[in-house]
Amino acid sequence: MSELISIIVPVYKVEAYLPRCVDSILAQTYKNLDIILVDDGSPDNSGKICDAYAEKDSRITVIHQANGGLSDARNAGIAVAKGAYLTFLDSDDWVPKEYIAYLYDLLKETGSAISLCNFLKTTTEALPTATEPEMVTVMKNDAILAKYIDLGDDFHPQLVMACGKLFEASLFKTIRFPVGRLHEDEFTTYKLFHFAPQTVISKKPLYYYWQREDSIMGEAGFRLQNKLDYMDALVERAAFFHEVGRPELSDHTYKSLFSEALSVNLQLDARKETEAKKTVRGILKQARNALKRTGRSKLAFLYNTYLSYERPIAWAYRTYKKMK
C-alpha cells in the first residue's frame, strides 16, 4: 500500500483561486493523501469553500483559526499532519495531476529525504509547453547547502521556497516556520536541507506559481519590513551554520548580509529614512558582535569599518554603482 502523504494548504482571502488549488489536489494520481486546509481567519468565503470540499472528500481536514499569518497556518497543519511525508501548497497556486506521484517516486528511487521540482511563474492558466529537459540531480546536504547560499544560482528561489517540495515528515520534528515574519522560508528551508542527508532536484516545472498583484511578496517597490526580516533571517542562518560546524557557510552568509545592508541603506538614504537606518545599524552591530565572539576577525573588521566610517563608504559604494 502507498504511504500517506500530507498536503498542507494555508487559506486566506483566496475565494477566487481556492477551487483551482483544491481541485488540482483532488485530481492527483497519487490517492493516499491527508489534505489539510487551514482557514487562517479568512474574512471572505474561503472558510466556507473549505468546509464544502471537506463534506465531499473524507481525505480533507479543515482547521479554522484566528488570523496568524502564513507561518502560523503552516505550523497548524504540521501539528495535525498524519503523513510519512508532507508538502506545502499555497492556496492561489496549483499543480498538475502527477505532482505528488512524481516527487514521491523521485524521493523513493534515490533514497532522499527531500525531493523538489521547478516552479513556473504564471499570470495565466494557459500554461506554456515545457521545453527544458528534466535534469534530475541528487545532492548530499553539503552540496545542496552550498548551492542554497549562492544567491547567483539560477535555482536559488526554488531552493528557498517551501512549496514545490516533498519532505520526510520527521524533518519537522523540531522545525517550525517563524510566526509574524515575512520571508518565512528564508528562516526555515536551510535547516531542512541541513538535516536531510540527501536531496533530489528535478528541473521539471510541476508547481504553478500564480503571480497576483495583491500577494504579500508580489508587491512592487521598497518595503522596509521585507528587507529587515530578510536580514534577520540571514543573521539567524549565519549563527545556525556556525553552531552546527559549517563555518564556510556561516561566513558566506555574513558576507551576503553585509551586501544586503549596504544596498538597503543606499535605498534608505535616497528615501531620507534616517530612523530606519538605525534598525539596520543594529542588525549590523549584532552580526559584528557575533563575529567577534566567534573569533572571525577579518569579517568583524569589515563590519566594524563600515559602522565606523559609514558615510565615506556609502559615498564610495554609490559611486561604484554608478560606474558599473
Disulfide bonds with the S-S distance in Angstrom:
none
